[in-house]
Amino acid sequence: MIKVLIEILIGLLAVVAAPLAFQAVFQSKSRIGRLAQTIAGITLVVGFLVVWGDTGRDPLQWVYCWLNPGAYSCQDTDMAAMAAAPPLNGIPQPDAPIRSQIQEALLLGAPGKMAVTEVYASLGQFPRDNPAAGLPDPEQLIGNYTTGIAVEDGAIHIALGNRADPVINGKTISLRPAQVGDNPASPLSWLCGYAEPVRGMVAHGVNRTSVPAAYLPVECRP
């Protein structure tokens, strides 16, 4: 904070000293006048270098930006560079609607996870299809962005479509159960998308995920 105040003071002195320096050059012939000229000139140069080195702007522009901080030409260089930077991973911006559609589709698959978990807890094996899991047929499990939800050997495959963005329309997200080894008494965990089981756990079912990983939630990425 003190450094900033000092730079502000030096910058203002530099701007104020400029006319004094010119006045000393053209009007004063005395020793005091020449001394004032020297001091004003040194202050001008030092102030110019400090302001230029710290902000990349000449003193007059610095004063203008100090009085008009919201001006476009006064925006921070780093922030401007960030704004001009290309989108991450080549994803067209904004991609928030696509992510929102995927989140809604995953919520629609939550009852399927519960059904598979209950069957596994009671029978010790994974349901091979929707009827075995006690669920309606896949084409009857639809939503705004989902055309069907199918159970296949415990895994749940969510087909995206209907109002889904063309980028993800026709693609699939898989949810797979995982357990500790072959111990049927161990609690199930669920893997989303491209996620792999941690050491000591085994995933069941085939992963049919085809949505680009960059659009998926973090927990669904590799």
LUMMI-602225 format. One line per field, with one value per residue: residue number from 1; x, y, z of N, C-alpha, C, O, CB in turn; residue in three letters. Coordinates in steps of 0.05 Angstrom, whole numbers, plus 5000, padded with zeros to 4 digits. Glycine has a CB too. Example, Ala and Ser with C-alpha at 12.3 -4.5 7.8 and 13.67 -1.06 7.14 Angstrom:
n 1	2
neast 5264	5257
nnorth 4886	4955
nup 5156	5142
caeast 5246	5273
canorth 4910	4979
caup 5156	5143
ceast 5264	5258
cnorth 4934	5001
cup 5156	5157
oeast 5285	5268
onorth 4934	5023
oup 5169	5161
cbeast 5226	5282
cbnorth 4911	4988
cbup 5181	5114
res ALA	SER
# end
This chain:
n 1	2	3	4	5	6	7	8	9	10	11	12	13	14	15	16	17	18	19	20	21	22	23	24	25	26	27	28	29	30	31	32	33	34	35	36	37	38	39	40	41	42	43	44	45	46	47	48	49	50	51	52	53	54	55	56	57	58	59	60	61	62	63	64	65	66	67	68	69	70	71	72	73	74	75	76	77	78	79	80	81	82	83	84	85	86	87	88	89	90	91	92	93	94	95	96	97	98	99	100	101	102	103	104	105	106	107	108	109	110	111	112	113	114	115	116	117	118	119	120	121	122	123	124	125	126	127	128	129	130	131	132	133	134	135	136	137	138	139	140	141	142	143	144	145	146	147	148	149	150	151	152	153	154	155	156	157	158	159	160	161	162	163	164	165	166	167	168	169	170	171	172	173	174	175	176	177	178	179	180	181	182	183	184	185	186	187	188	189	190	191	192	193	194	195	196	197	198	199	200	201	202	203	204	205	206	207	208	209	210	211	212	213	214	215	216	217	218	219	220	221	222
neast 5017	5039	5079	5049	5025	5070	5087	5044	5049	5100	5089	5051	5081	5118	5087	5070	5119	5138	5119	5144	5198	5204	5192	5235	5277	5269	5261	5291	5355	5387	5428	5396	5352	5371	5384	5332	5313	5345	5329	5274	5278	5303	5265	5223	5243	5254	5202	5175	5201	5189	5133	5124	5152	5124	5071	5069	5051	5054	5065	5022	4981	4976	4957	4909	4884	4883	4844	4803	4788	4756	4760	4768	4819	4850	4849	4873	4932	4941	4890	4864	4891	4875	4821	4824	4844	4842	4787	4789	4813	4791	4736	4676	4654	4597	4597	4563	4506	4508	4535	4497	4454	4476	4482	4429	4412	4443	4420	4371	4385	4394	4353	4358	4409	4398	4361	4391	4429	4397	4378	4427	4441	4402	4403	4455	4478	4485	4433	4413	4385	4334	4281	4298	4320	4276	4256	4224	4220	4277	4264	4222	4241	4254	4272	4280	4330	4343	4338	4331	4343	4384	4394	4449	4477	4486	4510	4492	4466	4459	4424	4433	4393	4335	4321	4374	4438	4468	4522	4525	4482	4455	4496	4526	4525	4555	4542	4574	4574	4618	4657	4690	4737	4715	4678	4616	4592	4613	4604	4574	4605	4599	4617	4626	4620	4683	4712	4756	4759	4784	4846	4840	4786	4734	4704	4639	4604	4600	4634	4604	4609	4608	4609	4646	4701	4713	4666	4641	4625	4676	4684	4671	4710	4771
nnorth 4976	5025	5030	5037	5087	5119	5115	5139	5191	5206	5202	5242	5286	5285	5298	5350	5375	5380	5428	5465	5455	5469	5524	5541	5533	5570	5620	5630	5653	5653	5623	5595	5587	5553	5510	5496	5481	5435	5401	5395	5371	5322	5300	5295	5257	5212	5203	5192	5144	5110	5107	5089	5040	5011	5010	5008	5051	5119	5179	5217	5186	5152	5187	5199	5148	5142	5178	5159	5102	5061	5062	5032	5029	5029	4981	4925	4893	4837	4818	4832	4799	4750	4752	4752	4704	4638	4591	4540	4474	4474	4480	4508	4571	4601	4540	4526	4513	4461	4431	4436	4407	4356	4348	4346	4300	4262	4264	4242	4190	4173	4143	4094	4077	4070	4028	3986	3980	3962	3912	3885	3884	3850	3803	3792	3796	3830	3863	3843	3871	3923	3903	3864	3897	3920	3964	4008	3997	4017	4058	4083	4112	4172	4241	4313	4318	4266	4204	4152	4103	4051	3989	3946	3889	3910	3959	4026	4059	4120	4150	4206	4258	4284	4347	4358	4389	4393	4377	4337	4306	4243	4216	4178	4168	4130	4096	4060	4006	3993	3949	3922	3879	3812	3811	3803	3829	3878	3950	3985	4027	4082	4094	4146	4160	4166	4152	4112	4052	4055	4031	3964	3959	3935	3947	3938	3918	3947	4004	4052	4105	4163	4217	4276	4284	4334	4361	4336	4328	4337	4291	4252	4248	4222
nup 5000	5017	4979	4933	4944	4946	4893	4867	4887	4866	4812	4805	4819	4778	4734	4749	4753	4702	4671	4704	4696	4642	4647	4678	4643	4602	4626	4672	4694	4736	4789	4826	4796	4757	4789	4806	4757	4747	4789	4778	4728	4740	4774	4739	4702	4736	4757	4710	4694	4737	4737	4684	4685	4724	4708	4654	4625	4600	4640	4633	4612	4655	4696	4672	4674	4728	4742	4713	4723	4701	4647	4582	4559	4603	4628	4664	4641	4646	4657	4610	4575	4593	4580	4526	4514	4484	4488	4540	4527	4476	4477	4455	4479	4512	4552	4591	4587	4564	4603	4644	4622	4622	4676	4692	4665	4692	4742	4730	4725	4776	4806	4781	4799	4853	4849	4827	4868	4910	4890	4887	4941	4962	4931	4920	4870	4806	4771	4705	4668	4655	4673	4710	4748	4767	4741	4693	4621	4580	4541	4565	4605	4603	4589	4587	4564	4555	4523	4539	4591	4606	4639	4645	4662	4713	4704	4686	4632	4604	4554	4514	4487	4452	4473	4479	4471	4405	4408	4446	4436	4422	4446	4501	4572	4621	4683	4730	4777	4832	4872	4931	4913	4906	4945	4968	5010	5016	5013	4957	4909	4862	4795	4751	4682	4652	4696	4736	4777	4845	4874	4894	4886	4843	4780	4752	4694	4628	4604	4568	4556	4516	4513	4505	4548	4570	4578	4619	4690	4740	4770	4734	4697	4666
caeast 5000	5057	5093	5030	5022	5095	5087	5024	5061	5121	5077	5039	5104	5130	5069	5071	5146	5144	5118	5164	5223	5204	5193	5262	5295	5265	5258	5310	5384	5402	5437	5373	5334	5383	5380	5304	5311	5357	5312	5250	5284	5308	5239	5208	5254	5249	5174	5168	5211	5174	5105	5126	5161	5105	5045	5071	5038	5067	5052	4997	4961	4973	4939	4882	4873	4877	4819	4782	4796	4739	4764	4777	4847	4863	4845	4898	4941	4937	4862	4857	4902	4858	4796	4828	4855	4823	4774	4804	4806	4777	4707	4664	4642	4597	4588	4547	4482	4514	4540	4472	4439	4488	4476	4401	4411	4454	4400	4351	4396	4397	4336	4370	4430	4385	4348	4413	4441	4378	4379	4452	4441	4384	4409	4484	4486	4476	4412	4423	4370	4315	4261	4311	4325	4250	4253	4210	4237	4294	4250	4202	4256	4262	4271	4285	4355	4349	4320	4328	4363	4384	4411	4462	4496	4492	4517	4469	4473	4441	4426	4426	4379	4312	4329	4403	4454	4479	4548	4522	4459	4462	4519	4519	4541	4552	4547	4581	4579	4645	4658	4717	4743	4691	4664	4588	4583	4624	4586	4579	4611	4591	4635	4612	4635	4709	4726	4764	4758	4809	4859	4826	4758	4729	4680	4622	4591	4616	4632	4596	4609	4619	4609	4674	4707	4714	4639	4631	4634	4704	4685	4666	4732	4792
canorth 5000	5048	5032	5049	5115	5133	5117	5159	5217	5211	5206	5269	5305	5285	5314	5378	5385	5385	5456	5480	5451	5487	5552	5546	5534	5593	5645	5635	5654	5653	5597	5582	5578	5529	5488	5487	5467	5409	5384	5389	5352	5296	5290	5287	5232	5191	5197	5179	5116	5094	5102	5072	5013	4997	5006	5006	5074	5144	5193	5230	5165	5143	5206	5195	5123	5145	5193	5144	5074	5043	5064	5006	5030	5028	4955	4911	4877	4809	4811	4834	4776	4727	4754	4746	4677	4619	4574	4517	4448	4478	4479	4534	4583	4587	4513	4521	4499	4433	4419	4435	4385	4331	4344	4337	4272	4245	4263	4224	4163	4167	4121	4069	4069	4059	4001	3966	3976	3946	3885	3873	3879	3828	3779	3788	3798	3853	3858	3842	3890	3939	3887	3851	3917	3931	3989	4008	3994	4040	4079	4096	4129	4194	4268	4335	4313	4237	4187	4126	4095	4022	3974	3924	3876	3928	3986	4043	4075	4143	4160	4234	4266	4302	4375	4360	4404	4375	4367	4313	4291	4217	4204	4163	4169	4105	4095	4032	4000	3982	3937	3913	3852	3796	3809	3813	3844	3905	3970	3993	4055	4086	4107	4161	4165	4154	4147	4084	4045	4058	4005	3946	3957	3925	3958	3919	3928	3960	4034	4060	4134	4174	4246	4287	4286	4361	4370	4321	4337	4328	4263	4234	4249	4202
caup 5000	5019	4954	4914	4950	4938	4864	4860	4892	4847	4786	4804	4819	4751	4716	4757	4749	4674	4664	4719	4682	4618	4655	4687	4620	4585	4640	4694	4688	4761	4799	4838	4774	4744	4808	4804	4731	4750	4806	4763	4707	4752	4784	4715	4691	4755	4758	4685	4694	4757	4727	4660	4692	4741	4696	4625	4613	4605	4663	4626	4611	4682	4709	4660	4684	4757	4744	4699	4725	4686	4618	4570	4554	4629	4639	4670	4618	4651	4654	4582	4562	4600	4566	4498	4512	4472	4508	4548	4515	4451	4480	4449	4503	4538	4551	4615	4582	4560	4629	4658	4611	4631	4705	4694	4656	4713	4763	4722	4728	4805	4814	4771	4817	4877	4843	4824	4894	4926	4880	4894	4969	4969	4917	4918	4842	4793	4751	4678	4651	4670	4688	4733	4768	4776	4728	4667	4598	4575	4526	4583	4624	4586	4600	4568	4550	4556	4507	4551	4611	4605	4657	4631	4680	4736	4694	4677	4608	4599	4526	4513	4462	4454	4471	4485	4452	4385	4415	4462	4427	4412	4461	4525	4597	4637	4712	4736	4805	4839	4899	4940	4904	4901	4971	4965	5034	5015	5001	4929	4900	4834	4778	4730	4658	4647	4721	4740	4806	4860	4879	4912	4879	4816	4768	4739	4671	4607	4603	4541	4555	4491	4515	4509	4577	4579	4584	4642	4716	4746	4780	4712	4678	4671
ceast 5017	5071	5075	5027	5046	5095	5067	5036	5082	5110	5065	5060	5116	5113	5070	5098	5152	5141	5138	5192	5225	5206	5222	5281	5293	5265	5280	5339	5400	5410	5414	5354	5345	5381	5352	5300	5322	5339	5286	5255	5288	5282	5222	5217	5249	5219	5165	5176	5196	5147	5106	5133	5140	5078	5046	5058	5055	5052	5025	4975	4955	4954	4911	4869	4867	4851	4796	4789	4780	4743	4776	4807	4863	4860	4872	4906	4936	4908	4853	4867	4885	4832	4799	4838	4834	4811	4791	4794	4791	4747	4695	4650	4617	4587	4571	4521	4486	4519	4515	4455	4450	4482	4447	4398	4422	4435	4378	4359	4399	4378	4346	4392	4419	4373	4370	4425	4423	4378	4405	4453	4424	4392	4439	4494	4473	4454	4422	4409	4350	4294	4273	4317	4299	4245	4237	4230	4253	4280	4229	4215	4269	4260	4277	4310	4363	4329	4317	4350	4361	4403	4423	4484	4505	4498	4492	4479	4452	4445	4416	4413	4357	4322	4359	4417	4466	4506	4546	4498	4467	4485	4509	4537	4535	4558	4551	4585	4607	4644	4686	4720	4717	4675	4636	4578	4594	4604	4594	4587	4603	4611	4620	4631	4661	4724	4732	4763	4785	4821	4844	4796	4756	4703	4665	4607	4610	4612	4627	4596	4622	4618	4638	4679	4706	4687	4628	4640	4662	4704	4679	4688	4753	4809
cnorth 5025	5052	5045	5078	5131	5136	5138	5187	5225	5217	5233	5291	5307	5301	5343	5390	5392	5414	5473	5479	5469	5516	5559	5548	5560	5620	5650	5634	5653	5625	5581	5571	5554	5505	5477	5471	5438	5390	5376	5368	5324	5283	5280	5260	5208	5183	5183	5149	5099	5087	5084	5043	4998	4992	5002	5030	5099	5159	5205	5209	5154	5160	5202	5170	5125	5160	5178	5114	5054	5044	5038	5006	5028	5000	4942	4893	4848	4801	4812	4809	4751	4728	4747	4718	4658	4602	4549	4492	4451	4477	4507	4545	4598	4559	4505	4506	4469	4419	4416	4412	4359	4326	4335	4308	4253	4243	4243	4195	4154	4144	4094	4059	4057	4031	3980	3959	3958	3916	3871	3867	3855	3802	3772	3787	3822	3847	3861	3863	3906	3923	3874	3871	3929	3958	3987	4003	4019	4063	4093	4113	4152	4221	4288	4329	4284	4222	4159	4120	4064	4010	3950	3912	3895	3956	4000	4061	4095	4153	4189	4241	4285	4331	4379	4375	4384	4363	4341	4296	4265	4203	4192	4169	4143	4109	4066	4028	3988	3971	3928	3884	3837	3793	3820	3830	3873	3925	3977	4022	4057	4102	4121	4165	4150	4147	4117	4078	4049	4031	3989	3943	3948	3937	3936	3932	3942	3990	4042	4091	4144	4205	4255	4293	4314	4372	4357	4334	4325	4299	4243	4232	4228	4210
cup 5000	4992	4933	4918	4941	4907	4854	4864	4872	4819	4784	4804	4791	4732	4723	4751	4720	4666	4679	4706	4657	4625	4664	4664	4606	4600	4660	4684	4713	4769	4811	4817	4760	4762	4807	4778	4734	4766	4792	4742	4718	4762	4761	4705	4710	4756	4733	4685	4714	4747	4703	4667	4708	4727	4666	4610	4618	4627	4656	4624	4639	4698	4699	4672	4714	4761	4731	4699	4709	4656	4606	4566	4580	4642	4643	4647	4621	4647	4625	4567	4568	4584	4536	4493	4500	4493	4515	4534	4488	4452	4473	4474	4494	4535	4575	4609	4577	4586	4646	4648	4620	4660	4708	4686	4678	4736	4756	4725	4757	4814	4805	4789	4843	4873	4841	4851	4911	4917	4888	4924	4977	4956	4914	4889	4829	4773	4723	4660	4668	4685	4713	4755	4779	4764	4702	4644	4592	4562	4542	4604	4608	4600	4579	4551	4549	4540	4518	4571	4613	4626	4642	4650	4702	4727	4684	4654	4602	4571	4525	4486	4468	4452	4477	4463	4431	4391	4430	4454	4414	4426	4487	4548	4612	4666	4719	4766	4809	4867	4906	4932	4897	4927	4968	4988	5033	5003	4973	4927	4871	4819	4755	4706	4656	4673	4725	4770	4819	4865	4900	4905	4849	4805	4753	4716	4652	4608	4574	4538	4529	4491	4519	4538	4587	4588	4610	4668	4722	4755	4758	4692	4685	4695
oeast 5012	5074	5084	5026	5044	5103	5072	5032	5083	5119	5067	5058	5124	5124	5071	5099	5170	5161	5148	5207	5246	5220	5231	5300	5313	5269	5287	5347	5425	5401	5412	5343	5330	5377	5347	5285	5309	5335	5277	5239	5279	5277	5209	5201	5240	5213	5149	5161	5190	5138	5090	5121	5138	5065	5026	5054	5069	5029	5007	4952	4933	4936	4892	4845	4849	4836	4773	4796	4789	4730	4792	4819	4888	4869	4891	4889	4929	4902	4838	4854	4880	4822	4781	4841	4810	4823	4805	4770	4779	4734	4704	4636	4615	4570	4565	4514	4470	4509	4511	4442	4435	4476	4441	4382	4411	4433	4367	4343	4405	4388	4342	4394	4429	4376	4366	4431	4433	4377	4404	4463	4430	4388	4447	4516	4454	4455	4438	4420	4349	4290	4261	4319	4299	4230	4236	4254	4244	4283	4218	4202	4292	4247	4278	4311	4386	4304	4301	4372	4341	4425	4408	4505	4528	4493	4473	4498	4429	4466	4394	4421	4358	4330	4368	4410	4472	4513	4564	4495	4484	4492	4485	4561	4511	4575	4534	4597	4617	4631	4704	4708	4699	4659	4633	4559	4585	4590	4617	4578	4600	4621	4603	4654	4662	4747	4716	4766	4806	4808	4837	4783	4774	4683	4678	4598	4632	4590	4645	4584	4644	4626	4653	4662	4698	4686	4608	4659	4670	4722	4682	4687	4753	4828
onorth 5044	5075	5061	5094	5153	5157	5152	5204	5248	5234	5247	5311	5329	5316	5360	5414	5408	5425	5493	5498	5482	5532	5581	5565	5572	5641	5674	5616	5652	5605	5557	5550	5536	5483	5453	5452	5419	5367	5353	5350	5305	5260	5259	5243	5187	5159	5164	5132	5076	5064	5065	5024	4973	4972	4994	5029	5100	5153	5204	5213	5146	5150	5203	5171	5112	5154	5182	5103	5032	5028	5025	4985	5024	4997	4946	4879	4834	4780	4796	4799	4734	4707	4736	4709	4661	4598	4539	4489	4431	4475	4526	4530	4608	4553	4482	4489	4452	4397	4397	4398	4340	4304	4318	4293	4232	4222	4229	4176	4131	4127	4074	4035	4037	4014	3958	3936	3940	3898	3848	3846	3841	3781	3750	3778	3833	3826	3878	3871	3903	3929	3873	3863	3947	3974	3965	4005	4041	4087	4114	4127	4150	4222	4282	4336	4277	4226	4144	4131	4053	4020	3936	3924	3896	3975	3988	4076	4088	4163	4195	4230	4301	4339	4402	4374	4362	4342	4324	4274	4265	4180	4195	4175	4136	4125	4049	4045	3974	3983	3927	3867	3848	3774	3844	3844	3890	3918	3976	4039	4037	4123	4109	4173	4125	4138	4100	4096	4047	4010	4000	3926	3952	3937	3917	3955	3949	4000	4039	4101	4135	4217	4243	4305	4319	4392	4366	4348	4305	4285	4219	4218	4217	4195
oup 4985	4983	4917	4899	4931	4897	4834	4847	4862	4805	4763	4789	4783	4716	4705	4745	4714	4655	4668	4705	4653	4612	4658	4665	4598	4587	4665	4668	4712	4757	4807	4819	4754	4753	4807	4778	4724	4759	4793	4737	4706	4758	4763	4699	4701	4756	4734	4677	4708	4748	4701	4657	4706	4732	4653	4586	4638	4632	4673	4634	4645	4712	4714	4678	4724	4780	4738	4679	4703	4642	4619	4571	4579	4665	4628	4635	4602	4636	4616	4549	4550	4576	4524	4470	4505	4514	4498	4530	4479	4432	4485	4488	4472	4518	4580	4624	4586	4591	4660	4664	4626	4668	4725	4698	4682	4749	4773	4727	4763	4829	4818	4794	4853	4890	4852	4857	4926	4933	4897	4932	4996	4967	4908	4884	4839	4759	4716	4640	4693	4709	4734	4779	4796	4775	4690	4649	4599	4570	4534	4619	4600	4621	4555	4527	4544	4542	4508	4570	4620	4629	4628	4653	4710	4742	4675	4657	4596	4564	4534	4465	4487	4430	4479	4440	4437	4382	4428	4464	4396	4419	4494	4545	4616	4674	4714	4780	4792	4885	4888	4944	4884	4929	4966	4985	5049	4984	4966	4943	4857	4829	4742	4709	4657	4672	4717	4787	4807	4861	4920	4917	4834	4819	4743	4718	4659	4612	4557	4519	4522	4472	4534	4552	4610	4603	4621	4669	4710	4747	4763	4672	4707	4702
cbeast 4981	5077	5101	5003	5017	5119	5081	4999	5072	5141	5056	5021	5125	5132	5041	5065	5167	5125	5090	5166	5227	5179	5174	5272	5288	5240	5232	5306	5391	5385	5460	5358	5331	5413	5387	5286	5326	5385	5305	5238	5308	5328	5224	5210	5284	5258	5158	5181	5241	5172	5092	5146	5186	5099	5028	5058	5009	5070	5070	4999	4970	5000	4949	4884	4892	4900	4822	4779	4796	4711	4782	4763	4855	4852	4828	4895	4971	4947	4845	4869	4931	4852	4785	4848	4864	4837	4747	4802	4790	4786	4699	4645	4662	4580	4612	4541	4468	4538	4561	4457	4439	4519	4480	4383	4427	4481	4388	4343	4423	4392	4307	4380	4448	4363	4332	4435	4445	4350	4376	4476	4431	4356	4397	4492	4478	4499	4388	4420	4355	4301	4249	4337	4342	4249	4280	4194	4221	4318	4238	4185	4278	4246	4291	4287	4377	4349	4330	4328	4357	4392	4395	4474	4520	4514	4538	4457	4478	4445	4409	4452	4368	4297	4313	4415	4477	4481	4563	4520	4442	4469	4540	4519	4533	4570	4522	4607	4558	4667	4638	4720	4758	4699	4680	4570	4592	4651	4585	4555	4641	4563	4657	4603	4641	4726	4709	4792	4749	4804	4888	4828	4744	4728	4688	4602	4569	4609	4659	4569	4624	4603	4591	4678	4734	4726	4620	4641	4614	4716	4664	4640	4744	4809
cbnorth 5000	5045	5004	5035	5119	5117	5089	5156	5218	5188	5185	5273	5298	5256	5303	5380	5366	5368	5467	5470	5422	5482	5557	5524	5511	5591	5646	5614	5679	5665	5601	5601	5600	5535	5497	5511	5482	5411	5400	5415	5361	5299	5311	5308	5234	5199	5223	5193	5116	5110	5128	5083	5014	5014	5030	4980	5078	5160	5214	5245	5143	5141	5235	5193	5100	5162	5220	5153	5065	5048	5088	5002	5056	5049	4937	4895	4882	4801	4831	4859	4771	4727	4783	4766	4666	4602	4565	4513	4432	4457	4471	4532	4602	4603	4494	4547	4510	4430	4436	4461	4387	4332	4371	4355	4268	4257	4291	4229	4161	4191	4125	4073	4094	4078	4003	3977	4002	3957	3885	3892	3904	3836	3781	3763	3771	3868	3878	3815	3875	3958	3866	3838	3939	3933	4002	4034	3985	4032	4068	4075	4113	4195	4271	4361	4329	4228	4186	4105	4108	4013	3965	3933	3866	3917	3985	4060	4056	4165	4141	4252	4241	4298	4391	4332	4419	4390	4388	4320	4308	4219	4225	4133	4195	4083	4107	4024	3980	4003	3913	3917	3836	3769	3824	3790	3830	3906	3995	3987	4062	4099	4087	4189	4194	4172	4157	4079	4016	4073	4010	3956	3984	3894	3981	3905	3947	3949	4047	4049	4146	4164	4255	4312	4274	4378	4365	4292	4328	4346	4260	4242	4277	4198
cbup 5024	5041	4944	4915	4980	4947	4852	4876	4920	4846	4781	4829	4840	4741	4718	4787	4759	4657	4669	4748	4674	4601	4678	4706	4601	4570	4654	4716	4671	4783	4820	4857	4754	4736	4836	4805	4709	4763	4832	4751	4692	4776	4799	4694	4687	4783	4761	4661	4701	4784	4720	4641	4708	4766	4701	4615	4625	4579	4673	4600	4592	4697	4705	4630	4679	4770	4731	4669	4753	4692	4612	4543	4540	4647	4621	4696	4614	4679	4671	4570	4571	4630	4568	4486	4538	4451	4498	4578	4534	4432	4508	4426	4516	4558	4549	4629	4557	4541	4644	4656	4580	4627	4720	4676	4630	4723	4769	4692	4715	4821	4804	4743	4824	4887	4817	4805	4909	4924	4849	4887	4984	4961	4889	4931	4827	4779	4755	4666	4628	4651	4671	4724	4757	4805	4722	4662	4573	4559	4501	4596	4639	4559	4624	4582	4563	4586	4478	4530	4639	4577	4683	4604	4665	4752	4672	4700	4583	4620	4507	4516	4448	4481	4491	4489	4466	4359	4432	4492	4407	4383	4466	4518	4614	4626	4728	4721	4816	4835	4900	4971	4925	4890	4993	4960	5059	4999	5019	4912	4905	4833	4766	4740	4656	4630	4745	4729	4809	4887	4888	4940	4883	4816	4748	4759	4679	4578	4613	4534	4580	4468	4539	4492	4582	4558	4561	4640	4738	4769	4802	4698	4677	4646
res MET	ILE	LYS	VAL	LEU	ILE	GLU	ILE	LEU	ILE	GLY	LEU	LEU	ALA	VAL	VAL	ALA	ALA	PRO	LEU	ALA	PHE	GLN	ALA	VAL	PHE	GLN	SER	LYS	SER	ARG	ILE	GLY	ARG	LEU	ALA	GLN	THR	ILE	ALA	GLY	ILE	THR	LEU	VAL	VAL	GLY	PHE	LEU	VAL	VAL	TRP	GLY	ASP	THR	GLY	ARG	ASP	PRO	LEU	GLN	TRP	VAL	TYR	CYS	TRP	LEU	ASN	PRO	GLY	ALA	TYR	SER	CYS	GLN	ASP	THR	ASP	MET	ALA	ALA	MET	ALA	ALA	ALA	PRO	PRO	LEU	ASN	GLY	ILE	PRO	GLN	PRO	ASP	ALA	PRO	ILE	ARG	SER	GLN	ILE	GLN	GLU	ALA	LEU	LEU	LEU	GLY	ALA	PRO	GLY	LYS	MET	ALA	VAL	THR	GLU	VAL	TYR	ALA	SER	LEU	GLY	GLN	PHE	PRO	ARG	ASP	ASN	PRO	ALA	ALA	GLY	LEU	PRO	ASP	PRO	GLU	GLN	LEU	ILE	GLY	ASN	TYR	THR	THR	GLY	ILE	ALA	VAL	GLU	ASP	GLY	ALA	ILE	HIS	ILE	ALA	LEU	GLY	ASN	ARG	ALA	ASP	PRO	VAL	ILE	ASN	GLY	LYS	THR	ILE	SER	LEU	ARG	PRO	ALA	GLN	VAL	GLY	ASP	ASN	PRO	ALA	SER	PRO	LEU	SER	TRP	LEU	CYS	GLY	TYR	ALA	GLU	PRO	VAL	ARG	GLY	MET	VAL	ALA	HIS	GLY	VAL	ASN	ARG	THR	SER	VAL	PRO	ALA	ALA	TYR	LEU	PRO	VAL	GLU	CYS	ARG	PRO
# end
